[in-house]
Amino acid sequence: MHPRNVLLVWLAAACGGGTMRVSPGESGNDTPVSLAPEPASTPDSTLRTPADSTPSSVPVQDTARPQQGYAPYGGSENATNLEIRRLGVWSHTGIREARRMVIQEANTWAEFWSELGVGDRPAVDFTRDIVIAVAAGERPSGGYEIAVNQVTQTNGELRVEVRETTPGPNCRSTSSLTQPADVIVVQGVKPKSWSFVEQKAVRGCSP
């Protein structure tokens, strides 16, 4: 027997005692054929994680929650137009100098009304309301007016628009002295601060 055939027979016996048959090849050399069963492959006990299952380190953006914007602080779009109740407009009062007042308590209200001198004092609930009083001061004739046009509130600050009107050169009016004043009530407000915005106008009259 050929030495290579002896080696194959020994290997077959070592792998389970299988038999070896030798058939003559075309070239005259003996070609060994092994009938021993091939050893079963050992399963790999190490689990491999697919490459695509590894969590990505890049953070995912949450598109379902949009970014919140911020409105400008103290912008005019935040102003609230307050409702006013006018107590009276007068031309002849006891106030002979210009006044711009925000009255928030009863004693100041009583003193001012006494100085105004125009009749019985209206009742005001200062637990919830305030009084705004404006006076133009003494004027040389009639035809002068003063009025609170609008009151707005922004973040607790009041903005009071005051309009003063003077007679034009062709306007006829009394020659007596006048002391224009306007008094209003603003309900349901407790301001932290306030400011007055002045507007001037001239009344046009036909010749």
C-alpha positions in Angstrom: 0.0 0.0 0.0 1.2 3.5 -0.8 2.5 5.4 2.2 -0.1 8.2 1.6 -2.9 5.5 1.7 -1.6 4.3 5.1 -1.8 7.8 6.5 -5.4 8.2 5.3 -6.4 4.9 6.8 -4.9 5.9 10.2 -6.7 9.2 10.1 -10.0 7.5 9.3 -9.6 5.1 12.2 -8.8 8.0 14.5 -11.9 10.0 13.5 -14.4 7.2 14.3 -13.3 3.9 12.8 -14.7 4.4 9.4 -13.5 2.2 6.5 -11.5 3.2 3.5 -12.1 1.9 0.0 -9.5 2.3 -2.7 -10.4 2.3 -6.3 -7.9 2.5 -9.1 -7.5 5.9 -10.7 -7.2 6.6 -14.4 -3.5 7.2 -14.0 -2.9 4.0 -12.2 -2.4 5.7 -8.9 -4.7 4.8 -6.0 -7.0 7.7 -5.1 -8.2 7.5 -1.4 -11.8 8.2 -0.7 -12.7 8.8 3.0 -16.1 7.6 4.2 -15.6 9.1 7.7 -18.2 11.7 8.6 -17.1 15.2 8.5 -16.9 16.7 12.0 -19.8 18.9 12.8 -19.0 22.6 13.0 -18.9 23.9 16.5 -21.5 26.7 16.9 -20.0 30.0 17.8 -21.2 30.8 21.3 -20.1 34.5 20.9 -23.1 36.6 19.8 -22.1 39.3 17.3 -24.1 42.5 17.3 -24.9 43.7 13.8 -23.2 46.9 12.9 -26.5 48.7 12.2 -27.9 47.8 15.7 -25.2 49.9 17.5 -26.9 53.0 19.0 -25.8 56.2 17.4 -24.0 58.7 19.5 -25.5 61.6 17.5 -28.5 63.1 19.4 -31.9 63.0 17.7 -33.7 66.3 17.4 -37.3 66.2 18.6 -39.2 67.9 15.8 -42.6 67.4 17.6 -41.7 70.1 20.1 -41.1 73.5 18.4 -38.8 76.1 19.8 -40.6 78.7 22.0 -40.2 82.3 21.0 -40.1 85.2 23.4 -42.2 88.3 23.0 -40.4 91.7 23.4 -40.6 93.0 27.0 -42.8 96.0 27.5 -43.8 96.3 23.8 -46.8 98.4 22.7 -48.5 95.2 21.6 -48.9 94.3 25.3 -50.7 97.5 26.2 -54.3 97.2 27.5 -56.8 100.0 26.8 -58.6 100.7 30.0 -62.3 101.8 30.3 -62.8 105.2 31.9 -65.8 106.9 33.5 -65.8 110.7 33.3 -67.0 112.5 36.4 -67.0 115.9 34.8 -65.4 118.5 32.6 -65.3 122.1 33.8 -64.1 125.5 32.6 -64.5 127.4 35.9 -62.8 125.7 38.9 -60.7 126.6 41.9 -57.5 125.0 40.4 -55.4 127.9 39.2 -52.2 125.9 38.3 -51.6 123.0 36.0 -52.2 119.6 37.6 -51.6 116.0 36.6 -52.8 113.6 39.4 -53.4 110.0 40.0 -55.5 109.7 43.2 -55.6 106.3 45.0 -57.0 107.1 48.5 -60.0 108.9 50.0 -58.3 111.7 51.9 -56.4 113.0 48.8 -59.6 112.8 46.8 -61.5 114.8 49.4 -58.9 117.5 49.5 -58.7 117.8 45.7 -62.5 117.9 45.3 -62.8 120.6 47.9 -60.2 122.7 46.0 -62.0 122.0 42.7 -65.1 123.6 44.1 -67.7 122.3 41.7 -70.4 120.8 43.9 -71.0 117.5 45.8 -68.1 115.0 45.7 -68.9 111.7 44.0 -68.3 108.5 45.9 -65.3 106.4 44.7 -64.4 102.9 45.9 -60.6 103.2 46.2 -60.3 99.5 47.1 -60.7 98.8 43.4 -60.7 102.1 41.5 -58.5 105.2 41.0 -59.2 108.8 40.0 -57.2 110.7 37.4 -57.5 114.5 37.5 -55.9 117.0 35.0 -56.1 120.8 35.1 -54.8 123.3 32.6 -54.3 126.1 35.1 -55.8 129.6 34.8 -56.4 130.9 31.2 -57.1 134.4 30.1 -60.4 133.7 28.3 -62.8 131.0 27.4 -62.3 128.5 24.6 -59.5 126.5 26.4 -60.1 122.9 27.1 -58.3 119.9 28.7 -59.4 116.2 28.7 -58.0 112.7 29.3 -58.3 111.0 25.9 -57.1 107.5 26.7 -55.6 105.4 29.5 -53.6 102.3 28.7 -51.7 99.9 31.0 -48.5 97.9 30.2 -47.0 95.6 32.9 -48.6 97.6 35.7 -47.6 101.1 34.3 -50.3 103.6 33.3 -50.0 105.8 30.3 -52.4 108.7 30.4 -52.9 110.7 27.2 -53.9 114.3 27.9 -55.1 116.7 25.2 -55.1 120.5 25.6 -57.0 122.6 23.1 -56.6 126.4 22.7 -58.9 128.6 20.6 -57.7 129.7 17.2 -57.3 133.4 16.2 -60.8 133.5 14.7 -62.6 131.9 17.6 -65.0 133.9 19.7 -64.9 133.3 23.4 -65.7 135.0 26.7 -63.1 137.4 28.1 -63.4 136.0 31.6 -60.7 133.9 33.2 -61.2 130.1 33.0 -59.6 127.2 34.8 -60.3 124.1 32.7 -60.2 120.6 34.4 -61.2 117.0 33.7 -61.7 114.2 36.2 -62.2 110.6 35.4 -62.4 107.2 37.2 -60.6 104.1 36.1 -62.1 100.9 37.5 -60.3 97.7 38.6 -56.7 98.9 38.4 -53.9 99.4 40.9 -50.9 100.8 39.0 -47.3 100.5 40.0 -46.3 103.7 38.2 -47.7 106.2 35.7 -46.8 108.8 33.1 -48.7 111.6 31.3 -48.4 112.1 27.5 -49.2 115.7 26.5 -50.9 116.6 23.2 -51.6 120.1 22.0 -54.3 121.2 19.6 -55.6 124.5 18.2 -59.3 124.8 17.5 -60.0 126.1 14.0 -62.8 128.6 13.7 -64.3 130.3 10.6 -63.8 134.0 10.3 
